[in-house]
Amino acid sequence: MDTPVYGYQWWLGRSLVNRQQVDWAVGYGLGGQRLFVLPQLDMVVLVMAGLYRSDMQAWVPLQVLNRYVLAAMRP
């Protein structure tokens, strides 16, 4: 898992699913709100959070994506 980079008005990143790289683009909102777009999986993931005063607002949505959503994907 890499730190996202900015491009095309979106942050670009990648995750590993079953040892395969999955690229994604994410729109950031305040407090941990994120809209992940995963074109190769034909998937959009919306994470709603209210972590406005927390240092974890960048970490939690990525963990939701990787530990729960992508981990539930079948090979």
mmCIF file of the N, C-alpha and C atoms, coordinates in Angstrom:
data_MODEL
# 
_entry.id   MODEL 
# 
loop_
_atom_site.group_PDB 
_atom_site.id 
_atom_site.type_symbol 
_atom_site.label_atom_id 
_atom_site.label_alt_id 
_atom_site.label_comp_id 
_atom_site.label_asym_id 
_atom_site.label_entity_id 
_atom_site.label_seq_id 
_atom_site.pdbx_PDB_ins_code 
_atom_site.Cartn_x 
_atom_site.Cartn_y 
_atom_site.Cartn_z 
_atom_site.occupancy 
_atom_site.B_iso_or_equiv 
_atom_site.pdbx_formal_charge 
_atom_site.auth_seq_id 
_atom_site.auth_comp_id 
_atom_site.auth_asym_id 
_atom_site.auth_atom_id 
_atom_site.pdbx_PDB_model_num 
ATOM 1   N N  . MET A 1 1  ? 0.844   -1.163  0.000   1.00 0.00 ? 1  MET A N  1 
ATOM 2   C CA . MET A 1 1  ? 0.000   0.000   0.000   1.00 0.00 ? 1  MET A CA 1 
ATOM 3   C C  . MET A 1 1  ? 0.894   1.232   0.000   1.00 0.00 ? 1  MET A C  1 
ATOM 4   N N  . ASP A 1 2  ? 0.705   2.100   -0.973  1.00 0.00 ? 2  ASP A N  1 
ATOM 5   C CA . ASP A 1 2  ? 1.498   3.311   -1.095  1.00 0.00 ? 2  ASP A CA 1 
ATOM 6   C C  . ASP A 1 2  ? 0.707   4.520   -0.640  1.00 0.00 ? 2  ASP A C  1 
ATOM 7   N N  . THR A 1 3  ? 1.442   5.587   -0.358  1.00 0.00 ? 3  THR A N  1 
ATOM 8   C CA . THR A 1 3  ? 0.805   6.856   -0.072  1.00 0.00 ? 3  THR A CA 1 
ATOM 9   C C  . THR A 1 3  ? 0.222   7.401   -1.366  1.00 0.00 ? 3  THR A C  1 
ATOM 10  N N  . PRO A 1 4  ? -1.014  7.860   -1.349  1.00 0.00 ? 4  PRO A N  1 
ATOM 11  C CA . PRO A 1 4  ? -1.626  8.369   -2.578  1.00 0.00 ? 4  PRO A CA 1 
ATOM 12  C C  . PRO A 1 4  ? -0.871  9.571   -3.136  1.00 0.00 ? 4  PRO A C  1 
ATOM 13  N N  . VAL A 1 5  ? -0.932  9.748   -4.453  1.00 0.00 ? 5  VAL A N  1 
ATOM 14  C CA . VAL A 1 5  ? -0.370  10.909  -5.126  1.00 0.00 ? 5  VAL A CA 1 
ATOM 15  C C  . VAL A 1 5  ? -1.500  11.644  -5.825  1.00 0.00 ? 5  VAL A C  1 
ATOM 16  N N  . TYR A 1 6  ? -1.322  12.939  -6.073  1.00 0.00 ? 6  TYR A N  1 
ATOM 17  C CA . TYR A 1 6  ? -2.384  13.761  -6.625  1.00 0.00 ? 6  TYR A CA 1 
ATOM 18  C C  . TYR A 1 6  ? -2.306  13.793  -8.139  1.00 0.00 ? 6  TYR A C  1 
ATOM 19  N N  . GLY A 1 7  ? -3.454  13.635  -8.810  1.00 0.00 ? 7  GLY A N  1 
ATOM 20  C CA . GLY A 1 7  ? -3.495  13.727  -10.259 1.00 0.00 ? 7  GLY A CA 1 
ATOM 21  C C  . GLY A 1 7  ? -4.913  13.769  -10.767 1.00 0.00 ? 7  GLY A C  1 
ATOM 22  N N  . TYR A 1 8  ? -5.155  14.551  -11.806 1.00 0.00 ? 8  TYR A N  1 
ATOM 23  C CA . TYR A 1 8  ? -6.472  14.637  -12.440 1.00 0.00 ? 8  TYR A CA 1 
ATOM 24  C C  . TYR A 1 8  ? -7.563  15.060  -11.457 1.00 0.00 ? 8  TYR A C  1 
ATOM 25  N N  . GLN A 1 9  ? -7.249  15.924  -10.521 1.00 0.00 ? 9  GLN A N  1 
ATOM 26  C CA . GLN A 1 9  ? -8.183  16.391  -9.493  1.00 0.00 ? 9  GLN A CA 1 
ATOM 27  C C  . GLN A 1 9  ? -8.524  15.311  -8.462  1.00 0.00 ? 9  GLN A C  1 
ATOM 28  N N  . TRP A 1 10 ? -7.837  14.205  -8.480  1.00 0.00 ? 10 TRP A N  1 
ATOM 29  C CA . TRP A 1 10 ? -8.046  13.099  -7.545  1.00 0.00 ? 10 TRP A CA 1 
ATOM 30  C C  . TRP A 1 10 ? -6.702  12.674  -6.976  1.00 0.00 ? 10 TRP A C  1 
ATOM 31  N N  . TRP A 1 11 ? -6.738  12.010  -5.837  1.00 0.00 ? 11 TRP A N  1 
ATOM 32  C CA . TRP A 1 11 ? -5.550  11.358  -5.306  1.00 0.00 ? 11 TRP A CA 1 
ATOM 33  C C  . TRP A 1 11 ? -5.539  9.940   -5.858  1.00 0.00 ? 11 TRP A C  1 
ATOM 34  N N  . LEU A 1 12 ? -4.373  9.497   -6.300  1.00 0.00 ? 12 LEU A N  1 
ATOM 35  C CA . LEU A 1 12 ? -4.226  8.173   -6.894  1.00 0.00 ? 12 LEU A CA 1 
ATOM 36  C C  . LEU A 1 12 ? -3.420  7.287   -5.972  1.00 0.00 ? 12 LEU A C  1 
ATOM 37  N N  . GLY A 1 13 ? -3.841  6.036   -5.835  1.00 0.00 ? 13 GLY A N  1 
ATOM 38  C CA . GLY A 1 13 ? -3.132  5.101   -4.961  1.00 0.00 ? 13 GLY A CA 1 
ATOM 39  C C  . GLY A 1 13 ? -3.357  3.681   -5.411  1.00 0.00 ? 13 GLY A C  1 
ATOM 40  N N  . ARG A 1 14 ? -2.894  2.754   -4.594  1.00 0.00 ? 14 ARG A N  1 
ATOM 41  C CA . ARG A 1 14 ? -3.064  1.339   -4.918  1.00 0.00 ? 14 ARG A CA 1 
ATOM 42  C C  . ARG A 1 14 ? -3.071  0.513   -3.642  1.00 0.00 ? 14 ARG A C  1 
ATOM 43  N N  . SER A 1 15 ? -3.690  -0.642  -3.738  1.00 0.00 ? 15 SER A N  1 
ATOM 44  C CA . SER A 1 15 ? -3.763  -1.604  -2.641  1.00 0.00 ? 15 SER A CA 1 
ATOM 45  C C  . SER A 1 15 ? -3.470  -2.979  -3.215  1.00 0.00 ? 15 SER A C  1 
ATOM 46  N N  . LEU A 1 16 ? -3.205  -3.932  -2.350  1.00 0.00 ? 16 LEU A N  1 
ATOM 47  C CA . LEU A 1 16 ? -3.005  -5.315  -2.771  1.00 0.00 ? 16 LEU A CA 1 
ATOM 48  C C  . LEU A 1 16 ? -4.214  -6.149  -2.382  1.00 0.00 ? 16 LEU A C  1 
ATOM 49  N N  . VAL A 1 17 ? -4.719  -6.914  -3.342  1.00 0.00 ? 17 VAL A N  1 
ATOM 50  C CA . VAL A 1 17 ? -5.823  -7.825  -3.110  1.00 0.00 ? 17 VAL A CA 1 
ATOM 51  C C  . VAL A 1 17 ? -5.403  -9.172  -3.658  1.00 0.00 ? 17 VAL A C  1 
ATOM 52  N N  . ASN A 1 18 ? -5.331  -10.173 -2.783  1.00 0.00 ? 18 ASN A N  1 
ATOM 53  C CA . ASN A 1 18 ? -4.911  -11.512 -3.202  1.00 0.00 ? 18 ASN A CA 1 
ATOM 54  C C  . ASN A 1 18 ? -3.625  -11.466 -4.029  1.00 0.00 ? 18 ASN A C  1 
ATOM 55  N N  . ARG A 1 19 ? -2.673  -10.687 -3.545  1.00 0.00 ? 19 ARG A N  1 
ATOM 56  C CA . ARG A 1 19 ? -1.349  -10.537 -4.170  1.00 0.00 ? 19 ARG A CA 1 
ATOM 57  C C  . ARG A 1 19 ? -1.375  -9.846  -5.525  1.00 0.00 ? 19 ARG A C  1 
ATOM 58  N N  . GLN A 1 20 ? -2.460  -9.162  -5.838  1.00 0.00 ? 20 GLN A N  1 
ATOM 59  C CA . GLN A 1 20 ? -2.541  -8.404  -7.082  1.00 0.00 ? 20 GLN A CA 1 
ATOM 60  C C  . GLN A 1 20 ? -2.809  -6.938  -6.757  1.00 0.00 ? 20 GLN A C  1 
ATOM 61  N N  . GLN A 1 21 ? -2.155  -6.072  -7.496  1.00 0.00 ? 21 GLN A N  1 
ATOM 62  C CA . GLN A 1 21 ? -2.311  -4.641  -7.295  1.00 0.00 ? 21 GLN A CA 1 
ATOM 63  C C  . GLN A 1 21 ? -3.659  -4.165  -7.825  1.00 0.00 ? 21 GLN A C  1 
ATOM 64  N N  . VAL A 1 22 ? -4.326  -3.361  -7.021  1.00 0.00 ? 22 VAL A N  1 
ATOM 65  C CA . VAL A 1 22 ? -5.582  -2.735  -7.424  1.00 0.00 ? 22 VAL A CA 1 
ATOM 66  C C  . VAL A 1 22 ? -5.370  -1.223  -7.329  1.00 0.00 ? 22 VAL A C  1 
ATOM 67  N N  . ASP A 1 23 ? -5.483  -0.543  -8.453  1.00 0.00 ? 23 ASP A N  1 
ATOM 68  C CA . ASP A 1 23 ? -5.322  0.903   -8.485  1.00 0.00 ? 23 ASP A CA 1 
ATOM 69  C C  . ASP A 1 23 ? -6.652  1.573   -8.157  1.00 0.00 ? 23 ASP A C  1 
ATOM 70  N N  . TRP A 1 24 ? -6.576  2.717   -7.495  1.00 0.00 ? 24 TRP A N  1 
ATOM 71  C CA . TRP A 1 24 ? -7.780  3.452   -7.168  1.00 0.00 ? 24 TRP A CA 1 
ATOM 72  C C  . TRP A 1 24 ? -7.514  4.943   -7.213  1.00 0.00 ? 24 TRP A C  1 
ATOM 73  N N  . ALA A 1 25 ? -8.593  5.688   -7.336  1.00 0.00 ? 25 ALA A N  1 
ATOM 74  C CA . ALA A 1 25 ? -8.573  7.142   -7.220  1.00 0.00 ? 25 ALA A CA 1 
ATOM 75  C C  . ALA A 1 25 ? -9.510  7.482   -6.072  1.00 0.00 ? 25 ALA A C  1 
ATOM 76  N N  . VAL A 1 26 ? -9.175  8.540   -5.336  1.00 0.00 ? 26 VAL A N  1 
ATOM 77  C CA . VAL A 1 26 ? -9.994  8.886   -4.177  1.00 0.00 ? 26 VAL A CA 1 
ATOM 78  C C  . VAL A 1 26 ? -10.199 10.392  -4.111  1.00 0.00 ? 26 VAL A C  1 
ATOM 79  N N  . GLY A 1 27 ? -11.443 10.756  -3.817  1.00 0.00 ? 27 GLY A N  1 
ATOM 80  C CA . GLY A 1 27 ? -11.775 12.137  -3.517  1.00 0.00 ? 27 GLY A CA 1 
ATOM 81  C C  . GLY A 1 27 ? -11.828 12.284  -2.003  1.00 0.00 ? 27 GLY A C  1 
ATOM 82  N N  . TYR A 1 28 ? -11.153 13.295  -1.474  1.00 0.00 ? 28 TYR A N  1 
ATOM 83  C CA . TYR A 1 28 ? -11.055 13.497  -0.030  1.00 0.00 ? 28 TYR A CA 1 
ATOM 84  C C  . TYR A 1 28 ? -12.084 14.490  0.456   1.00 0.00 ? 28 TYR A C  1 
ATOM 85  N N  . GLY A 1 29 ? -12.676 14.183  1.595   1.00 0.00 ? 29 GLY A N  1 
ATOM 86  C CA . GLY A 1 29 ? -13.538 15.118  2.298   1.00 0.00 ? 29 GLY A CA 1 
ATOM 87  C C  . GLY A 1 29 ? -13.034 15.274  3.721   1.00 0.00 ? 29 GLY A C  1 
ATOM 88  N N  . LEU A 1 30 ? -13.420 16.321  4.365   1.00 0.00 ? 30 LEU A N  1 
ATOM 89  C CA . LEU A 1 30 ? -12.995 16.601  5.732   1.00 0.00 ? 30 LEU A CA 1 
ATOM 90  C C  . LEU A 1 30 ? -13.540 15.557  6.708   1.00 0.00 ? 30 LEU A C  1 
ATOM 91  N N  . GLY A 1 31 ? -12.731 15.148  7.650   1.00 0.00 ? 31 GLY A N  1 
ATOM 92  C CA . GLY A 1 31 ? -13.171 14.254  8.713   1.00 0.00 ? 31 GLY A CA 1 
ATOM 93  C C  . GLY A 1 31 ? -13.101 12.783  8.382   1.00 0.00 ? 31 GLY A C  1 
ATOM 94  N N  . GLY A 1 32 ? -12.455 12.423  7.278   1.00 0.00 ? 32 GLY A N  1 
ATOM 95  C CA . GLY A 1 32 ? -12.342 11.018  6.912   1.00 0.00 ? 32 GLY A CA 1 
ATOM 96  C C  . GLY A 1 32 ? -13.356 10.569  5.878   1.00 0.00 ? 32 GLY A C  1 
ATOM 97  N N  . GLN A 1 33 ? -14.088 11.509  5.287   1.00 0.00 ? 33 GLN A N  1 
ATOM 98  C CA . GLN A 1 33 ? -15.037 11.150  4.241   1.00 0.00 ? 33 GLN A CA 1 
ATOM 99  C C  . GLN A 1 33 ? -14.259 10.940  2.940   1.00 0.00 ? 33 GLN A C  1 
ATOM 100 N N  . ARG A 1 34 ? -14.463 9.789   2.309   1.00 0.00 ? 34 ARG A N  1 
ATOM 101 C CA . ARG A 1 34 ? -13.713 9.443   1.105   1.00 0.00 ? 34 ARG A CA 1 
ATOM 102 C C  . ARG A 1 34 ? -14.619 8.782   0.082   1.00 0.00 ? 34 ARG A C  1 
ATOM 103 N N  . LEU A 1 35 ? -14.326 9.053   -1.182  1.00 0.00 ? 35 LEU A N  1 
ATOM 104 C CA . LEU A 1 35 ? -14.977 8.379   -2.290  1.00 0.00 ? 35 LEU A CA 1 
ATOM 105 C C  . LEU A 1 35 ? -13.883 7.689   -3.096  1.00 0.00 ? 35 LEU A C  1 
ATOM 106 N N  . PHE A 1 36 ? -13.790 6.363   -2.943  1.00 0.00 ? 36 PHE A N  1 
ATOM 107 C CA . PHE A 1 36 ? -12.805 5.554   -3.661  1.00 0.00 ? 36 PHE A CA 1 
ATOM 108 C C  . PHE A 1 36 ? -13.429 5.042   -4.951  1.00 0.00 ? 36 PHE A C  1 
ATOM 109 N N  . VAL A 1 37 ? -12.719 5.169   -6.061  1.00 0.00 ? 37 VAL A N  1 
ATOM 110 C CA . VAL A 1 37 ? -13.149 4.636   -7.347  1.00 0.00 ? 37 VAL A CA 1 
ATOM 111 C C  . VAL A 1 37 ? -12.107 3.604   -7.776  1.00 0.00 ? 37 VAL A C  1 
ATOM 112 N N  . LEU A 1 38 ? -12.567 2.355   -7.960  1.00 0.00 ? 38 LEU A N  1 
ATOM 113 C CA . LEU A 1 38 ? -11.684 1.245   -8.330  1.00 0.00 ? 38 LEU A CA 1 
ATOM 114 C C  . LEU A 1 38 ? -12.136 0.713   -9.687  1.00 0.00 ? 38 LEU A C  1 
ATOM 115 N N  . PRO A 1 39 ? -11.642 1.299   -10.792 1.00 0.00 ? 39 PRO A N  1 
ATOM 116 C CA . PRO A 1 39 ? -12.144 0.943   -12.125 1.00 0.00 ? 39 PRO A CA 1 
ATOM 117 C C  . PRO A 1 39 ? -11.966 -0.529  -12.490 1.00 0.00 ? 39 PRO A C  1 
ATOM 118 N N  . GLN A 1 40 ? -10.832 -1.126  -12.142 1.00 0.00 ? 40 GLN A N  1 
ATOM 119 C CA . GLN A 1 40 ? -10.609 -2.515  -12.561 1.00 0.00 ? 40 GLN A CA 1 
ATOM 120 C C  . GLN A 1 40 ? -11.513 -3.504  -11.833 1.00 0.00 ? 40 GLN A C  1 
ATOM 121 N N  . LEU A 1 41 ? -12.109 -3.091  -10.715 1.00 0.00 ? 41 LEU A N  1 
ATOM 122 C CA . LEU A 1 41 ? -13.062 -3.936  -10.008 1.00 0.00 ? 41 LEU A CA 1 
ATOM 123 C C  . LEU A 1 41 ? -14.498 -3.493  -10.269 1.00 0.00 ? 41 LEU A C  1 
ATOM 124 N N  . ASP A 1 42 ? -14.655 -2.448  -11.076 1.00 0.00 ? 42 ASP A N  1 
ATOM 125 C CA . ASP A 1 42 ? -15.977 -1.892  -11.369 1.00 0.00 ? 42 ASP A CA 1 
ATOM 126 C C  . ASP A 1 42 ? -16.698 -1.574  -10.049 1.00 0.00 ? 42 ASP A C  1 
ATOM 127 N N  . MET A 1 43 ? -15.998 -0.838  -9.168  1.00 0.00 ? 43 MET A N  1 
ATOM 128 C CA . MET A 1 43 ? -16.491 -0.617  -7.814  1.00 0.00 ? 43 MET A CA 1 
ATOM 129 C C  . MET A 1 43 ? -16.266 0.837   -7.388  1.00 0.00 ? 43 MET A C  1 
ATOM 130 N N  . VAL A 1 44 ? -17.219 1.338   -6.621  1.00 0.00 ? 44 VAL A N  1 
ATOM 131 C CA . VAL A 1 44 ? -17.091 2.628   -5.957  1.00 0.00 ? 44 VAL A CA 1 
ATOM 132 C C  . VAL A 1 44 ? -17.369 2.386   -4.480  1.00 0.00 ? 44 VAL A C  1 
ATOM 133 N N  . VAL A 1 45 ? -16.516 2.932   -3.612  1.00 0.00 ? 45 VAL A N  1 
ATOM 134 C CA . VAL A 1 45 ? -16.677 2.756   -2.165  1.00 0.00 ? 45 VAL A CA 1 
ATOM 135 C C  . VAL A 1 45 ? -16.748 4.135   -1.523  1.00 0.00 ? 45 VAL A C  1 
ATOM 136 N N  . LEU A 1 46 ? -17.807 4.383   -0.793  1.00 0.00 ? 46 LEU A N  1 
ATOM 137 C CA . LEU A 1 46 ? -17.983 5.635   -0.076  1.00 0.00 ? 46 LEU A CA 1 
ATOM 138 C C  . LEU A 1 46 ? -17.804 5.375   1.410   1.00 0.00 ? 46 LEU A C  1 
ATOM 139 N N  . VAL A 1 47 ? -16.915 6.125   2.035   1.00 0.00 ? 47 VAL A N  1 
ATOM 140 C CA . VAL A 1 47 ? -16.693 6.020   3.481   1.00 0.00 ? 47 VAL A CA 1 
ATOM 141 C C  . VAL A 1 47 ? -17.132 7.341   4.098   1.00 0.00 ? 47 VAL A C  1 
ATOM 142 N N  . MET A 1 48 ? -18.107 7.261   4.980   1.00 0.00 ? 48 MET A N  1 
ATOM 143 C CA . MET A 1 48 ? -18.585 8.437   5.700   1.00 0.00 ? 48 MET A CA 1 
ATOM 144 C C  . MET A 1 48 ? -18.028 8.372   7.113   1.00 0.00 ? 48 MET A C  1 
ATOM 145 N N  . ALA A 1 49 ? -17.412 9.436   7.560   1.00 0.00 ? 49 ALA A N  1 
ATOM 146 C CA . ALA A 1 49 ? -16.822 9.474   8.896   1.00 0.00 ? 49 ALA A CA 1 
ATOM 147 C C  . ALA A 1 49 ? -16.950 10.884  9.455   1.00 0.00 ? 49 ALA A C  1 
ATOM 148 N N  . GLY A 1 50 ? -16.830 10.991  10.750  1.00 0.00 ? 50 GLY A N  1 
ATOM 149 C CA . GLY A 1 50 ? -16.903 12.290  11.414  1.00 0.00 ? 50 GLY A CA 1 
ATOM 150 C C  . GLY A 1 50 ? -15.706 12.521  12.311  1.00 0.00 ? 50 GLY A C  1 
ATOM 151 N N  . LEU A 1 51 ? -14.531 12.236  11.794  1.00 0.00 ? 51 LEU A N  1 
ATOM 152 C CA . LEU A 1 51 ? -13.302 12.336  12.581  1.00 0.00 ? 51 LEU A CA 1 
ATOM 153 C C  . LEU A 1 51 ? -12.667 13.718  12.418  1.00 0.00 ? 51 LEU A C  1 
ATOM 154 N N  . TYR A 1 52 ? -13.447 14.760  12.569  1.00 0.00 ? 52 TYR A N  1 
ATOM 155 C CA . TYR A 1 52 ? -13.022 16.114  12.235  1.00 0.00 ? 52 TYR A CA 1 
ATOM 156 C C  . TYR A 1 52 ? -11.829 16.610  13.044  1.00 0.00 ? 52 TYR A C  1 
ATOM 157 N N  . ARG A 1 53 ? -11.717 16.199  14.267  1.00 0.00 ? 53 ARG A N  1 
ATOM 158 C CA . ARG A 1 53 ? -10.613 16.672  15.117  1.00 0.00 ? 53 ARG A CA 1 
ATOM 159 C C  . ARG A 1 53 ? -9.587  15.574  15.409  1.00 0.00 ? 53 ARG A C  1 
ATOM 160 N N  . SER A 1 54 ? -9.639  14.503  14.646  1.00 0.00 ? 54 SER A N  1 
ATOM 161 C CA . SER A 1 54 ? -8.781  13.353  14.905  1.00 0.00 ? 54 SER A CA 1 
ATOM 162 C C  . SER A 1 54 ? -7.622  13.284  13.910  1.00 0.00 ? 54 SER A C  1 
ATOM 163 N N  . ASP A 1 55 ? -6.472  12.880  14.398  1.00 0.00 ? 55 ASP A N  1 
ATOM 164 C CA . ASP A 1 55 ? -5.326  12.634  13.528  1.00 0.00 ? 55 ASP A CA 1 
ATOM 165 C C  . ASP A 1 55 ? -5.525  11.373  12.694  1.00 0.00 ? 55 ASP A C  1 
ATOM 166 N N  . MET A 1 56 ? -6.548  10.594  13.008  1.00 0.00 ? 56 MET A N  1 
ATOM 167 C CA . MET A 1 56 ? -6.797  9.328   12.315  1.00 0.00 ? 56 MET A CA 1 
ATOM 168 C C  . MET A 1 56 ? -7.710  9.482   11.097  1.00 0.00 ? 56 MET A C  1 
ATOM 169 N N  . GLN A 1 57 ? -8.108  10.713  10.757  1.00 0.00 ? 57 GLN A N  1 
ATOM 170 C CA . GLN A 1 57 ? -9.057  10.889  9.660   1.00 0.00 ? 57 GLN A CA 1 
ATOM 171 C C  . GLN A 1 57 ? -8.486  10.464  8.311   1.00 0.00 ? 57 GLN A C  1 
ATOM 172 N N  . ALA A 1 58 ? -7.172  10.422  8.141   1.00 0.00 ? 58 ALA A N  1 
ATOM 173 C CA . ALA A 1 58 ? -6.583  9.931   6.889   1.00 0.00 ? 58 ALA A CA 1 
ATOM 174 C C  . ALA A 1 58 ? -6.407  8.416   6.928   1.00 0.00 ? 58 ALA A C  1 
ATOM 175 N N  . TRP A 1 59 ? -6.222  7.854   8.108   1.00 0.00 ? 59 TRP A N  1 
ATOM 176 C CA . TRP A 1 59 ? -5.905  6.435   8.265   1.00 0.00 ? 59 TRP A CA 1 
ATOM 177 C C  . TRP A 1 59 ? -7.158  5.550   8.229   1.00 0.00 ? 59 TRP A C  1 
ATOM 178 N N  . VAL A 1 60 ? -8.195  5.935   8.918   1.00 0.00 ? 60 VAL A N  1 
ATOM 179 C CA . VAL A 1 60 ? -9.385  5.096   9.069   1.00 0.00 ? 60 VAL A CA 1 
ATOM 180 C C  . VAL A 1 60 ? -10.036 4.727   7.734   1.00 0.00 ? 60 VAL A C  1 
ATOM 181 N N  . PRO A 1 61 ? -10.301 5.664   6.819   1.00 0.00 ? 61 PRO A N  1 
ATOM 182 C CA . PRO A 1 61 ? -10.951 5.272   5.553   1.00 0.00 ? 61 PRO A CA 1 
ATOM 183 C C  . PRO A 1 61 ? -10.134 4.277   4.737   1.00 0.00 ? 61 PRO A C  1 
ATOM 184 N N  . LEU A 1 62 ? -8.826  4.421   4.742   1.00 0.00 ? 62 LEU A N  1 
ATOM 185 C CA . LEU A 1 62 ? -7.981  3.478   4.011   1.00 0.00 ? 62 LEU A CA 1 
ATOM 186 C C  . LEU A 1 62 ? -8.029  2.095   4.648   1.00 0.00 ? 62 LEU A C  1 
ATOM 187 N N  . GLN A 1 63 ? -8.119  2.033   5.956   1.00 0.00 ? 63 GLN A N  1 
ATOM 188 C CA . GLN A 1 63 ? -8.256  0.747   6.637   1.00 0.00 ? 63 GLN A CA 1 
ATOM 189 C C  . GLN A 1 63 ? -9.598  0.107   6.330   1.00 0.00 ? 63 GLN A C  1 
ATOM 190 N N  . VAL A 1 64 ? -10.655 0.900   6.251   1.00 0.00 ? 64 VAL A N  1 
ATOM 191 C CA . VAL A 1 64 ? -11.976 0.373   5.881   1.00 0.00 ? 64 VAL A CA 1 
ATOM 192 C C  . VAL A 1 64 ? -11.899 -0.245  4.492   1.00 0.00 ? 64 VAL A C  1 
ATOM 193 N N  . LEU A 1 65 ? -11.272 0.465   3.557   1.00 0.00 ? 65 LEU A N  1 
ATOM 194 C CA . LEU A 1 65 ? -11.133 -0.049  2.197   1.00 0.00 ? 65 LEU A CA 1 
ATOM 195 C C  . LEU A 1 65 ? -10.335 -1.349  2.174   1.00 0.00 ? 65 LEU A C  1 
ATOM 196 N N  . ASN A 1 66 ? -9.158  -1.345  2.789   1.00 0.00 ? 66 ASN A N  1 
ATOM 197 C CA . ASN A 1 66 ? -8.258  -2.499  2.691   1.00 0.00 ? 66 ASN A CA 1 
ATOM 198 C C  . ASN A 1 66 ? -8.655  -3.675  3.577   1.00 0.00 ? 66 ASN A C  1 
ATOM 199 N N  . ARG A 1 67 ? -8.972  -3.414  4.828   1.00 0.00 ? 67 ARG A N  1 
ATOM 200 C CA . ARG A 1 67 ? -9.234  -4.505  5.774   1.00 0.00 ? 67 ARG A CA 1 
ATOM 201 C C  . ARG A 1 67 ? -10.626 -5.120  5.646   1.00 0.00 ? 67 ARG A C  1 
ATOM 202 N N  . TYR A 1 68 ? -11.575 -4.346  5.169   1.00 0.00 ? 68 TYR A N  1 
ATOM 203 C CA . TYR A 1 68 ? -12.947 -4.854  5.134   1.00 0.00 ? 68 TYR A CA 1 
ATOM 204 C C  . TYR A 1 68 ? -13.491 -5.025  3.718   1.00 0.00 ? 68 TYR A C  1 
ATOM 205 N N  . VAL A 1 69 ? -13.468 -3.977  2.929   1.00 0.00 ? 69 VAL A N  1 
ATOM 206 C CA . VAL A 1 69 ? -14.062 -4.064  1.593   1.00 0.00 ? 69 VAL A CA 1 
ATOM 207 C C  . VAL A 1 69 ? -13.226 -4.966  0.683   1.00 0.00 ? 69 VAL A C  1 
ATOM 208 N N  . LEU A 1 70 ? -11.949 -4.644  0.508   1.00 0.00 ? 70 LEU A N  1 
ATOM 209 C CA . LEU A 1 70 ? -11.123 -5.446  -0.407  1.00 0.00 ? 70 LEU A CA 1 
ATOM 210 C C  . LEU A 1 70 ? -10.829 -6.832  0.152   1.00 0.00 ? 70 LEU A C  1 
ATOM 211 N N  . ALA A 1 71 ? -10.739 -6.948  1.462   1.00 0.00 ? 71 ALA A N  1 
ATOM 212 C CA . ALA A 1 71 ? -10.515 -8.274  2.059   1.00 0.00 ? 71 ALA A CA 1 
ATOM 213 C C  . ALA A 1 71 ? -11.690 -9.215  1.833   1.00 0.00 ? 71 ALA A C  1 
ATOM 214 N N  . ALA A 1 72 ? -12.879 -8.656  1.621   1.00 0.00 ? 72 ALA A N  1 
ATOM 215 C CA . ALA A 1 72 ? -14.068 -9.484  1.390   1.00 0.00 ? 72 ALA A CA 1 
ATOM 216 C C  . ALA A 1 72 ? -14.191 -9.916  -0.065  1.00 0.00 ? 72 ALA A C  1 
ATOM 217 N N  . MET A 1 73 ? -13.351 -9.375  -0.933  1.00 0.00 ? 73 MET A N  1 
ATOM 218 C CA . MET A 1 73 ? -13.405 -9.743  -2.350  1.00 0.00 ? 73 MET A CA 1 
ATOM 219 C C  . MET A 1 73 ? -12.920 -11.186 -2.540  1.00 0.00 ? 73 MET A C  1 
ATOM 220 N N  . ARG A 1 74 ? -13.575 -11.893 -3.397  1.00 0.00 ? 74 ARG A N  1 
ATOM 221 C CA . ARG A 1 74 ? -13.157 -13.257 -3.710  1.00 0.00 ? 74 ARG A CA 1 
ATOM 222 C C  . ARG A 1 74 ? -12.241 -13.242 -4.924  1.00 0.00 ? 74 ARG A C  1 
ATOM 223 N N  . PRO A 1 75 ? -11.222 -14.112 -4.923  1.00 0.00 ? 75 PRO A N  1 
ATOM 224 C CA . PRO A 1 75 ? -10.298 -14.137 -6.071  1.00 0.00 ? 75 PRO A CA 1 
ATOM 225 C C  . PRO A 1 75 ? -10.972 -14.552 -7.359  1.00 0.00 ? 75 PRO A C  1 
# 
